[in-house]
Amino acid sequence: MTDTVRGGPLSGVLVADFSRILAGPYATMLLADLGADVVKVEGPKGDDTRSWTPPERGGVSTYYLGVNRGKRSIALDLRDEDDLAAGRELARRADVLIENFKPGGLARFGLDYDSVRAANPGIVYSSITGFGSGAGRHVPGYDLMVQAISGLMSLTGDPEGPPYRAGISVFDVMAGNHAAIGILAALRHRDATGEGQHVEVNLLSSALTGLVNHSSAYVAGDTVPYRMGNAHPSVFPYEPLPTADNDLIVTAANDGQFRRLCEVLGIPDVPDDPRFATNADRTANRAELRPILVERLARRGAVEWFELLVEAGVPSGPINTIDGGFAMAERFELDPVVVVGEGDHAVPTTRHPIRFSRTPVDYRLPPPELDEHGTELRKWLSEPEEDGRG
């Protein structure tokens, strides 16, 4: 008896992907990895990220390549009668439709939730917006805007310097994950009841829940968090500390970890000092504790301390560039890179983050060229439906 099942846990699920840029395509890529048949619907000029360069690979933006594997592409001009008919037929056959137009933007094409549901009552229809479908419906939804509006940027950067954005479009990715979770939950409900539903995700709500302890500080503690650079408001040490060469992240977040840290550093009596006995003590007296730790850390380099501290069970890590992050994942046997496609179409891409013991992730298709599958999809959509799947 085999230990795995081919096809993935979402095998047989047809996803009509009317999204573009990042949040929606990221969500549908995750679904494709899990076995869903994702049809990427693009305008005649293609997804904007196709031209977001540099960097590029073979003339194609690596941004686009990073979030579009596992999909088939069809280019449709929804202002064209035949193309619109194909788009509506795809929506009618789909299990899932995902879009990130401005709220109401697809209504003029008869591709809004109410119109699609009328022809396809079981549809799980997911909409991703910046600020919801109510009073914020008119506000464009860009990740950088949400980083600013949500308060994230007020928490990022040096306390004496300006606010900074995160290095990635963090809330686009977070909203894409929330959309995927919502879709899976709605499919579970549909399997049990036969009912489809509208799954709405917006970047600002994803941001506010993603601010976790900072959000809770405000809503439950009536405290507005402030920018602390790399320091943590509630834990110390939990930040980069200088060593003989480079900074090292040290996260001794409980009393046992702190005691082990001090043992490795050769200062085993420090945890018995009443100023540093508990996390609350250490956080309150960080100005006194930090120089003690820094003096000891200056005796070795960051990588050497990392090896010693991890061996002792103290969370720590060097501050890598991206290549170093992948190298560390290779060291830990996480196999972070997979190659999708063959020959000239082969594209290295980042491994899906979830592993399944029975239904492994399937990397079937490389990111598609614009309208690469248009001919076969138009033919299929023009034929009488047999089983509702491509």
Disulfide bonds with the S-S distance in Angstrom:
none
